[in-house]
Amino acid sequence: MYCEYHSLARRIQALDLGDYLEFGCGDGTFLKYVLSQNNSFRSVTAVDINPESVQKARENLTEWEVRFIVQEKLPLPLEGDQFSTITLSNTLHHLRDKDAVLSELKRLIKPDGRIIITEMISNDISQAEQTYCDFHAWRAAMDQLKGVYHDPTYTSDEILSLITEQGLTIGKKEILKNDKIPEIDEHEISQIETIIDDLVQDVSQRPEFLEFEKRAWSIKENLRHFGIKRPRQLYLEITP
Ligand SMILES: C[S@@+](CC[C@H](N)C(=O)[O-])C[C@H]1O[C@@H](n2cnc3c(N)ncnc32)[C@H](O)[C@@H]1O
């Protein structure tokens, strides 16, 4: 999915990664995207709270030597001031305690290091991007039902407030557009319809079932009508 954002590749290739930490690595999609096009790293560390995602990341990243840490509790078992680059990619809206995580990242980054945040944004979007945000918000609500913290997509102003409230300084800032064409892609639409149908089945015994099913129908209708496209991403380089 990251290859849909052409200007992100230019940003990533320009980084001097050094000792590099990806916080919230998930299945390693973003980490693989970074390591495949920039070999300026000296060491790579990846953190996540979800052991199943980390197992997938291990399988995805066999080409590189990555130190994985599966842990939610902070502080992490890592010395402070040791990373030149920390990335937090589409993870902010998954964090239950953003203040605690951002202050941990501040502890871990070297005084001359950079924290990179990329996060999809929900403001000024097309109809196909709105379909994506509705689908994402529906999945987030489904996760919350299962006790997994997951917010809908934030606006760029919401993200900027979160960062500045932490006393972090925003250096470079760019809104990255998604260059994907076309927005109506039959293969992608039928894949998403299958995901929606499976997720609806997952909650079939819950009292919220009818509400989720109704939202699912509306998303499927918009999928066919407008297509789907991941919205723009806010890219930030932050200094401690
Ligand atoms: C949408 S995924 C992003 C994965 C990856 N950064 C990417 O873009 O390919 C968000 C990840 O954040 C992880 N996460 C949520 N809370 C976390 C926390 N407190 N500490 C570490 N990881 C966390 C989730 O388990 C999930 O794998």
PDBQT file of the ligand as one rigid body, heavy atoms in Angstrom, charges set to zero:
ROOT
HETATM    1  C1  LIG A 301      -1.923  -0.334  11.509  1.00  0.00    +0.000 C 
HETATM    2  S1  LIG A 301      -0.637  -1.160  12.313  1.00  0.00    +0.000 S 
HETATM    3  C2  LIG A 301       0.753  -0.364  11.537  1.00  0.00    +0.000 C 
HETATM    4  C3  LIG A 301       1.835  -1.352  11.212  1.00  0.00    +0.000 C 
HETATM    5  C4  LIG A 301       3.072  -0.772  10.526  1.00  0.00    +0.000 C 
HETATM    6  N1  LIG A 301       3.588   0.404  11.186  1.00  0.00    +0.000 N 
HETATM    7  C5  LIG A 301       2.779  -0.463   9.071  1.00  0.00    +0.000 C 
HETATM    8  O1  LIG A 301       2.465   0.703   8.759  1.00  0.00    +0.000 OA
HETATM    9  O2  LIG A 301       2.900  -1.375   8.230  1.00  0.00    +0.000 OA
HETATM   10  C6  LIG A 301      -0.575  -0.505  13.972  1.00  0.00    +0.000 C 
HETATM   11  C7  LIG A 301       0.198  -1.389  14.930  1.00  0.00    +0.000 C 
HETATM   12  O3  LIG A 301       0.384  -0.713  16.190  1.00  0.00    +0.000 OA
HETATM   13  C8  LIG A 301       0.456  -1.714  17.193  1.00  0.00    +0.000 C 
HETATM   14  N2  LIG A 301       0.293  -1.099  18.519  1.00  0.00    +0.000 N 
HETATM   15  C9  LIG A 301      -0.826  -0.624  19.107  1.00  0.00    +0.000 A 
HETATM   16  N3  LIG A 301      -0.546  -0.166  20.345  1.00  0.00    +0.000 NA
HETATM   17  C10 LIG A 301       0.786  -0.341  20.532  1.00  0.00    +0.000 A 
HETATM   18  C11 LIG A 301       1.659  -0.067  21.630  1.00  0.00    +0.000 A 
HETATM   19  N4  LIG A 301       1.223   0.499  22.761  1.00  0.00    +0.000 N 
HETATM   20  N5  LIG A 301       2.961  -0.413  21.507  1.00  0.00    +0.000 NA
HETATM   21  C12 LIG A 301       3.420  -0.983  20.357  1.00  0.00    +0.000 A 
HETATM   22  N6  LIG A 301       2.639  -1.268  19.291  1.00  0.00    +0.000 NA
HETATM   23  C13 LIG A 301       1.325  -0.949  19.384  1.00  0.00    +0.000 A 
HETATM   24  C14 LIG A 301      -0.660  -2.656  16.808  1.00  0.00    +0.000 C 
HETATM   25  O4  LIG A 301      -0.525  -3.924  17.418  1.00  0.00    +0.000 OA
HETATM   26  C15 LIG A 301      -0.502  -2.705  15.273  1.00  0.00    +0.000 C 
HETATM   27  O5  LIG A 301       0.302  -3.783  14.871  1.00  0.00    +0.000 OA
ENDROOT
TORSDOF 0
